[in-house]
Amino acid sequence: MFIHKIPNISDNVVYSNDDIWFMKDIPVEMYFENNRPVHQYSITNGKFKYRACRWDYVLANTYELYHKITGQYNLFNTRHMPMPLNINMQKFIWFKYENELLNSCKKAKIRQPHSISNQLFYYLDEFNRNAVNKPIYNKFICKSMGLNDRTKCVDIENIIKSSHIACLNDNETLTKRNEDNVRKW
């Protein structure tokens, strides 16, 4: 949420979580075209529906602030992969909605039910027509796997070998016992 505060940061950055690995070279054009972020999601009208996990609370908060800013109820079909972000959008939204964003970060080293996702900035780039919308992940092989108690090392190995970008998501279903097994691999 505070990427925009990094001194001398570029206007355009690729944000990636700690469970994502770039396995092969990726051209910059996959993420930015004519100095605009390239987005890979589809957008639909509608209100968000809970599935009762922690991430759902974060998404609901994110959509709520998005609605407050835009006046629209939109849903975004995004993938858990690297996101191209325009830092100027992030700075502008922090300037206008600092209280809401600061409250979402309170007492939260990791996401909490009161948090807002930085996907908000990604969605607002699209809303403000600051992004190029096209399926960037169809051009390259990007694979994601949620690690859980049924995860096998051979499955992890196959994703890593066959991907340009790999995401091994340590979600809420991974128990401590299997987390140790995955780490050993």
Disulfide bonds with the S-S distance in Angstrom:
none
